[in-house]
Amino acid sequence: MLGRDLLDAGWAVRGTTRRKGGLAAIEEAGIEAVRADPDQVWSLIEQLDGVTMVFWLLGSATGDEAGVKAIHGPRLERMLEEIVDTPVRGFVYEASGTVDAKLLERGARIVNAAAERWHIRTELVEPERQDPASWRASTLAAVVRLIGTS
């Protein structure tokens, strides 16, 4: 589990879930659990105090079609706009998963444009979660590239 890897490396980790029932699973992993919804970006922005790295790991997000489109489009764009004036120093976007490939490509373009426009350090994670070892290794490597430490 990525959160456990980051904890083992000495990082403080905060995980979010849309569902109240998801909080317990996050806490059981030793991670600070917070209820927040990427469809309501303000609920995520409120959690950025003391955050160095944001992971937008929604490549396999589920829900209504309009909501999934929004979190890989305007909600993602809004989040990137908001982190400019925060302590966040890196943004990891999951650019693969079960979400329609065109939406993931759109999200990747939004992330790359934000990196160019606002000089936000970003990484795209592309291995599929169906290969957990490769996905975890790729995501951890993204952290190392963005922060420069393991």
C-alpha positions in Angstrom: 0.0 0.0 0.0 1.4 3.4 -1.0 0.4 5.1 2.2 2.2 2.5 4.3 5.3 2.9 2.1 5.2 6.7 2.7 4.7 6.3 6.4 7.6 3.8 6.6 9.8 6.4 4.8 9.0 8.9 7.6 6.3 10.9 5.9 3.1 12.2 7.6 0.3 10.9 5.4 -3.3 12.2 5.1 -5.8 10.2 3.1 -9.2 11.3 1.9 -12.3 9.5 1.0 -15.7 10.6 -0.2 -17.5 8.0 1.9 -17.8 8.0 5.7 -17.3 4.3 5.6 -13.9 4.7 4.0 -12.4 6.5 6.9 -11.9 3.3 9.0 -9.9 1.6 6.3 -7.6 4.6 6.0 -7.1 4.8 9.7 -6.4 1.1 10.0 -3.5 1.7 7.7 -2.1 4.2 10.2 -3.0 7.2 8.0 -4.8 10.3 9.1 -8.2 10.0 7.5 -10.2 12.9 6.2 -13.6 13.0 4.5 -13.3 15.1 1.4 -14.7 14.9 -2.1 -12.9 15.8 -5.3 -16.2 16.9 -6.8 -16.3 19.6 -4.1 -12.7 21.0 -4.4 -13.2 23.3 -1.4 -13.4 20.2 0.8 -9.9 19.2 -0.4 -8.4 22.7 -0.3 -9.4 22.9 3.4 -7.0 19.9 4.0 -3.9 21.4 2.4 -2.4 23.0 5.6 1.0 21.4 6.1 0.7 19.3 2.9 3.8 19.0 0.7 2.5 16.6 -2.0 -1.0 16.0 -3.5 -1.8 12.7 -5.1 -4.8 12.8 -7.5 -5.2 9.1 -7.7 -8.6 8.9 -9.5 -7.7 7.0 -12.6 -10.3 4.4 -11.6 -12.8 6.7 -10.1 -16.4 5.6 -10.1 -19.7 7.4 -10.0 -22.0 9.2 -12.3 -20.4 10.1 -15.7 -20.6 13.8 -15.3 -18.9 13.6 -11.9 -16.0 11.5 -13.3 -15.6 13.8 -16.2 -15.5 16.8 -13.8 -12.8 15.4 -11.6 -10.6 14.8 -14.7 -11.5 18.2 -16.1 -12.7 21.4 -14.3 -12.3 20.0 -10.7 -8.7 19.0 -11.4 -8.0 22.4 -13.0 -9.5 24.2 -10.1 -7.5 22.1 -7.6 -4.3 23.0 -9.5 -5.2 26.7 -9.5 -5.7 26.6 -5.8 -2.5 24.9 -4.8 -0.4 27.6 -6.3 -0.5 29.7 -3.1 -0.2 26.8 -0.7 2.8 24.9 0.8 2.2 22.1 -1.8 5.4 21.4 -3.7 4.4 18.5 -5.9 1.3 17.1 -7.6 1.0 13.5 -8.8 -1.8 12.6 -11.3 -2.8 9.0 -12.0 -3.0 9.1 -15.8 -4.2 5.4 -16.2 -7.0 3.3 -14.9 -10.5 2.3 -15.7 -11.7 5.8 -16.4 -12.2 6.5 -20.2 -8.7 7.0 -21.7 -9.8 10.3 -23.3 -10.6 11.7 -19.9 -7.3 10.6 -18.5 -5.5 12.2 -21.5 -7.4 15.4 -20.9 -6.4 15.3 -17.2 -2.8 14.8 -18.2 -2.9 17.8 -20.5 -4.5 19.9 -17.7 -1.7 18.8 -15.3 1.0 19.5 -17.9 -0.5 23.0 -18.7 -0.5 23.8 -15.0 3.1 22.8 -14.6 4.0 25.1 -17.4 1.8 28.0 -16.4 2.4 28.1 -12.7 5.7 26.2 -12.4 4.1 23.5 -10.3 6.2 20.3 -10.1 4.1 17.5 -11.4 4.4 13.8 -12.3 2.1 11.5 -14.2 1.7 7.9 -13.0 0.8 5.6 -15.8 1.2 2.0 -14.8 -2.2 0.3 -14.2 -3.3 -0.6 -10.7 -3.9 -4.1 -11.9 -0.1 -4.5 -11.6 0.1 -3.3 -7.9 3.9 -3.7 -7.6 4.6 -1.6 -10.8 2.0 1.0 -9.9 3.4 1.4 -6.4 7.0 1.6 -7.6 6.1 4.2 -10.3 4.2 6.3 -7.7 7.0 6.2 -5.2 9.5 7.1 -7.9 7.3 10.1 -8.8 7.6 11.2 -5.1 11.4 10.9 -5.3 11.6 12.9 -8.5 9.4 15.6 -7.1 10.8 15.9 -3.6 14.3 14.5 -4.2 14.2 12.0 -1.3 12.9 8.6 -0.5 
